[in-house]
Amino acid sequence: MPNRVFVDSNVWVYLFLQDDRKKYEIAEEFLSGGLNSTIVISYQVANEVSNVLLKHGYSEAEVRESIERLFKICALQ
């Protein structure tokens, strides 16, 4: 059984917003650092990320595109 790693909404927010350079770099390194695991998110994570992105000026289309990318690379739990 492959390893599964749950990634909280904060990591995705840091990655998408890039407003805090250090947090963005940590999130990017964590996610691209060769996780030899399946990345798992929940619908709650998707909803939280959507809300934060909308509050930061993302359009509904941009939010939809971002969440669709998450669903392509992550397993839902």
OpenMM code with the backbone's topology and positions (N, CA, C; nanometers):
from openmm import Vec3, app, unit

residues = "MET PRO ASN ARG VAL PHE VAL ASP SER ASN VAL TRP VAL TYR LEU PHE LEU GLN ASP ASP ARG LYS LYS TYR GLU ILE ALA GLU GLU PHE LEU SER GLY GLY LEU ASN SER THR ILE VAL ILE SER TYR GLN VAL ALA ASN GLU VAL SER ASN VAL LEU LEU LYS HIS GLY TYR SER GLU ALA GLU VAL ARG GLU SER ILE GLU ARG LEU PHE LYS ILE CYS ALA LEU GLN".split()
positions = [
    Vec3(0.0849, -0.1187, 0.0000),
    Vec3(0.0000, 0.0000, 0.0000),
    Vec3(0.0890, 0.1246, 0.0000),
    Vec3(0.0648, 0.2167, -0.0926),
    Vec3(0.1492, 0.3364, -0.0982),
    Vec3(0.1252, 0.4265, 0.0224),
    Vec3(0.2266, 0.5019, 0.0562),
    Vec3(0.2129, 0.5992, 0.1644),
    Vec3(0.1175, 0.7094, 0.1201),
    Vec3(0.0427, 0.7597, 0.2151),
    Vec3(-0.0504, 0.8690, 0.1881),
    Vec3(-0.0150, 0.9847, 0.2812),
    Vec3(-0.0068, 1.1037, 0.2241),
    Vec3(0.0267, 1.2225, 0.3011),
    Vec3(-0.0864, 1.3233, 0.2861),
    Vec3(-0.1501, 1.3571, 0.3986),
    Vec3(-0.2560, 1.4573, 0.3975),
    Vec3(-0.1919, 1.5953, 0.4008),
    Vec3(-0.2299, 1.6807, 0.3067),
    Vec3(-0.1749, 1.8163, 0.2995),
    Vec3(-0.2865, 1.9145, 0.3323),
    Vec3(-0.2661, 1.9904, 0.4384),
    Vec3(-0.3650, 2.0850, 0.4883),
    Vec3(-0.3798, 2.2056, 0.3955),
    Vec3(-0.4897, 2.2756, 0.4104),
    Vec3(-0.5200, 2.3904, 0.3247),
    Vec3(-0.4145, 2.5004, 0.3316),
    Vec3(-0.3528, 2.5198, 0.4473),
    Vec3(-0.2527, 2.6261, 0.4592),
    Vec3(-0.1391, 2.6084, 0.3597),
    Vec3(-0.0959, 2.4870, 0.3391),
    Vec3(0.0144, 2.4615, 0.2454),
    Vec3(-0.0261, 2.5047, 0.1041),
    Vec3(-0.1484, 2.4697, 0.0650),
    Vec3(-0.1957, 2.5069, -0.0685),
    Vec3(-0.2130, 2.6577, -0.0813),
    Vec3(-0.2629, 2.7227, 0.0239),
    Vec3(-0.2793, 2.8681, 0.0216),
    Vec3(-0.1435, 2.9356, 0.0051),
    Vec3(-0.0431, 2.8917, 0.0802),
    Vec3(0.0914, 2.9490, 0.0662),
    Vec3(0.1421, 2.9314, -0.0760),
    Vec3(0.1144, 2.8162, -0.1349),
    Vec3(0.1612, 2.7875, -0.2695),
    Vec3(0.0899, 2.8745, -0.3731),
    Vec3(-0.0418, 2.8870, -0.3624),
    Vec3(-0.1171, 2.9639, -0.4613),
    Vec3(-0.0961, 3.1145, -0.4472),
    Vec3(-0.0992, 3.1666, -0.3261),
    Vec3(-0.0936, 3.3119, -0.3077),
    Vec3(0.0463, 3.3695, -0.3237),
    Vec3(0.1444, 3.2994, -0.2785),
    Vec3(0.2843, 3.3435, -0.2880),
    Vec3(0.3071, 3.4816, -0.2262),
    Vec3(0.2249, 3.5190, -0.1272),
    Vec3(0.2410, 3.6509, -0.0664),
    Vec3(0.3436, 3.6525, 0.0464),
    Vec3(0.3796, 3.5386, 0.0963),
    Vec3(0.4869, 3.5261, 0.1955),
    Vec3(0.5925, 3.4360, 0.1318),
    Vec3(0.7000, 3.4972, 0.0859),
    Vec3(0.8012, 3.4252, 0.0070),
    Vec3(0.8552, 3.3021, 0.0790),
    Vec3(0.8850, 3.3159, 0.2080),
    Vec3(0.9426, 3.2043, 0.2826),
    Vec3(0.8436, 3.0876, 0.2924),
    Vec3(0.7183, 3.1175, 0.3242),
    Vec3(0.6171, 3.0124, 0.3344),
    Vec3(0.5923, 2.9486, 0.1975),
    Vec3(0.5924, 3.0304, 0.0920),
    Vec3(0.5765, 2.9771, -0.0430),
    Vec3(0.6891, 2.8791, -0.0752),
    Vec3(0.8118, 2.9188, -0.0463),
    Vec3(0.9268, 2.8328, -0.0767),
    Vec3(0.9221, 2.7021, 0.0016),
    Vec3(0.8802, 2.7086, 0.1275),
    Vec3(0.8690, 2.5862, 0.2083),
    Vec3(0.7608, 2.4949, 0.1501),
    Vec3(0.6460, 2.5529, 0.1152),
    Vec3(0.5371, 2.4732, 0.0570),
    Vec3(0.5802, 2.4111, -0.0752),
    Vec3(0.6449, 2.4897, -0.1589),
    Vec3(0.6900, 2.4399, -0.2884),
    Vec3(0.7933, 2.3287, -0.2723),
    Vec3(0.8867, 2.3491, -0.1819),
    Vec3(0.9889, 2.2468, -0.1575),
    Vec3(0.9263, 2.1182, -0.1035),
    Vec3(0.8324, 2.1333, -0.0126),
    Vec3(0.7655, 2.0172, 0.0454),
    Vec3(0.6920, 1.9374, -0.0613),
    Vec3(0.6155, 2.0072, -0.1457),
    Vec3(0.5324, 1.9390, -0.2445),
    Vec3(0.6116, 1.8876, -0.3639),
    Vec3(0.7204, 1.9521, -0.3974),
    Vec3(0.7987, 1.9076, -0.5125),
    Vec3(0.9227, 1.8296, -0.4705),
    Vec3(0.9385, 1.8094, -0.3409),
    Vec3(1.0579, 1.7442, -0.2885),
    Vec3(1.0612, 1.5946, -0.3042),
    Vec3(0.9896, 1.5435, -0.4008),
    Vec3(0.9947, 1.4004, -0.4254),
    Vec3(0.9187, 1.3188, -0.3236),
    Vec3(0.8037, 1.3706, -0.2823),
    Vec3(0.7196, 1.2912, -0.1928),
    Vec3(0.6928, 1.1580, -0.2613),
    Vec3(0.7349, 1.0548, -0.2006),
    Vec3(0.7126, 0.9225, -0.2578),
    Vec3(0.5819, 0.8675, -0.2012),
    Vec3(0.4807, 0.9527, -0.2057),
    Vec3(0.3531, 0.9215, -0.1433),
    Vec3(0.2404, 0.9792, -0.2271),
    Vec3(0.1213, 0.9312, -0.2005),
    Vec3(0.0024, 0.9881, -0.2595),
    Vec3(-0.0386, 1.1081, -0.1744),
    Vec3(-0.0572, 1.2219, -0.2389),
    Vec3(-0.1016, 1.3416, -0.1675),
    Vec3(-0.2530, 1.3339, -0.1538),
    Vec3(-0.3002, 1.3552, -0.0314),
    Vec3(-0.4430, 1.3434, -0.0014),
    Vec3(-0.4959, 1.4778, 0.0489),
    Vec3(-0.6136, 1.5145, -0.0003),
    Vec3(-0.6845, 1.6316, 0.0520),
    Vec3(-0.8292, 1.5905, 0.0770),
    Vec3(-0.9000, 1.6740, 0.1494),
    Vec3(-1.0425, 1.6516, 0.1725),
    Vec3(-1.1206, 1.7611, 0.1004),
    Vec3(-1.2515, 1.7408, 0.0908),
    Vec3(-1.3352, 1.8464, 0.0335),
    Vec3(-1.3283, 1.9724, 0.1188),
    Vec3(-1.3103, 1.9555, 0.2494),
    Vec3(-1.2966, 2.0721, 0.3372),
    Vec3(-1.1742, 2.1538, 0.2985),
    Vec3(-1.0640, 2.0879, 0.2671),
    Vec3(-0.9435, 2.1593, 0.2231),
    Vec3(-0.9742, 2.2371, 0.0956),
    Vec3(-1.0410, 2.1730, 0.0000),
    Vec3(-1.0755, 2.2413, -0.1252),
    Vec3(-1.1637, 2.3631, -0.0979),
    Vec3(-1.2605, 2.3497, -0.0083),
    Vec3(-1.3482, 2.4625, 0.0249),
    Vec3(-1.2718, 2.5750, 0.0933),
    Vec3(-1.1842, 2.5413, 0.1866),
    Vec3(-1.1063, 2.6436, 0.2564),
    Vec3(-1.0150, 2.7187, 0.1597),
    Vec3(-0.9484, 2.6454, 0.0723),
    Vec3(-0.8604, 2.7093, -0.0266),
    Vec3(-0.9430, 2.7998, -0.1173),
    Vec3(-1.0586, 2.7524, -0.1620),
    Vec3(-1.1457, 2.8336, -0.2480),
    Vec3(-1.1836, 2.9649, -0.1806),
    Vec3(-1.2255, 2.9575, -0.0550),
    Vec3(-1.2664, 3.0777, 0.0179),
    Vec3(-1.1521, 3.1770, 0.0317),
    Vec3(-1.0343, 3.1291, 0.0647),
    Vec3(-0.9188, 3.2188, 0.0816),
    Vec3(-0.8825, 3.2833, -0.0517),
    Vec3(-0.8814, 3.2041, -0.1579),
    Vec3(-0.8469, 3.2604, -0.2891),
    Vec3(-0.9482, 3.3665, -0.3324),
    Vec3(-1.0765, 3.3414, -0.3088),
    Vec3(-1.1782, 3.4416, -0.3423),
    Vec3(-1.1576, 3.5703, -0.2628),
    Vec3(-1.1253, 3.5562, -0.1345),
    Vec3(-1.1028, 3.6739, -0.0501),
    Vec3(-0.9795, 3.7526, -0.0938),
    Vec3(-0.8872, 3.6864, -0.1621),
    Vec3(-0.7654, 3.7528, -0.2089),
    Vec3(-0.7758, 3.7970, -0.3547),
    Vec3(-0.8970, 3.8027, -0.4075),
    Vec3(-0.9181, 3.8621, -0.5387),
    Vec3(-0.9148, 3.7679, -0.6572),
    Vec3(-0.9045, 3.6391, -0.6344),
    Vec3(-0.9132, 3.5452, -0.7460),
    Vec3(-1.0558, 3.5470, -0.8000),
    Vec3(-1.0707, 3.5366, -0.9308),
    Vec3(-1.2042, 3.5262, -0.9899),
    Vec3(-1.2570, 3.3848, -0.9669),
    Vec3(-1.3871, 3.3667, -0.9857),
    Vec3(-1.4445, 3.2327, -0.9700),
    Vec3(-1.3810, 3.1345, -1.0687),
    Vec3(-1.3521, 3.1802, -1.1888),
    Vec3(-1.2893, 3.0938, -1.2892),
    Vec3(-1.1484, 3.0532, -1.2455),
    Vec3(-1.0738, 3.1457, -1.1888),
    Vec3(-0.9386, 3.1146, -1.1414),
    Vec3(-0.9425, 3.0164, -1.0253),
    Vec3(-1.0389, 3.0347, -0.9364),
    Vec3(-1.0530, 2.9429, -0.8234),
    Vec3(-1.0901, 2.8042, -0.8748),
    Vec3(-1.1835, 2.7970, -0.9649),
    Vec3(-1.2259, 2.6685, -1.0216),
    Vec3(-1.1065, 2.5976, -1.0855),
    Vec3(-1.0279, 2.6702, -1.1632),
    Vec3(-0.9105, 2.6128, -1.2285),
    Vec3(-0.8095, 2.5620, -1.1253),
    Vec3(-0.7876, 2.6390, -1.0203),
    Vec3(-0.6932, 2.5996, -0.9152),
    Vec3(-0.7393, 2.4729, -0.8440),
    Vec3(-0.8665, 2.4663, -0.8115),
    Vec3(-0.9197, 2.3491, -0.7414),
    Vec3(-0.9197, 2.2267, -0.8334),
    Vec3(-0.9490, 2.2468, -0.9602),
    Vec3(-0.9425, 2.1348, -1.0545),
    Vec3(-0.8007, 2.0787, -1.0637),
    Vec3(-0.6998, 2.1658, -1.0580),
    Vec3(-0.5606, 2.1181, -1.0569),
    Vec3(-0.5339, 2.0351, -0.9321),
    Vec3(-0.5866, 2.0796, -0.8182),
    Vec3(-0.5695, 2.0020, -0.6947),
    Vec3(-0.6298, 1.8627, -0.7090),
    Vec3(-0.7504, 1.8573, -0.7651),
    Vec3(-0.8182, 1.7284, -0.7804),
    Vec3(-0.7438, 1.6350, -0.8755),
    Vec3(-0.6684, 1.6916, -0.9701),
    Vec3(-0.5925, 1.6087, -1.0632),
    Vec3(-0.4681, 1.5468, -0.9988),
    Vec3(-0.4091, 1.6179, -0.9034),
    Vec3(-0.2830, 1.5687, -0.8461),
    Vec3(-0.2993, 1.5067, -0.7078),
    Vec3(-0.4183, 1.5173, -0.6509),
    Vec3(-0.4412, 1.4676, -0.5147),
    Vec3(-0.5539, 1.3649, -0.5126),
    Vec3(-0.5441, 1.2759, -0.4167),
    Vec3(-0.6548, 1.1846, -0.3892),
    Vec3(-0.7474, 1.2515, -0.2888),
    Vec3(-0.8764, 1.2289, -0.3036),
    Vec3(-0.9734, 1.2842, -0.2085),
    Vec3(-1.0009, 1.1842, -0.0985),
    Vec3(-1.0081, 1.2350, 0.0214),
    Vec3(-1.0344, 1.1487, 0.1376),
    Vec3(-1.1661, 1.1847, 0.1971),
] * unit.nanometer
topology = app.Topology()
chain = topology.addChain("A")
for resn in residues:
    res = topology.addResidue(resn, chain)
    for name in ("N", "CA", "C"):
        topology.addAtom(name, app.Element.getBySymbol(name[0]), res)
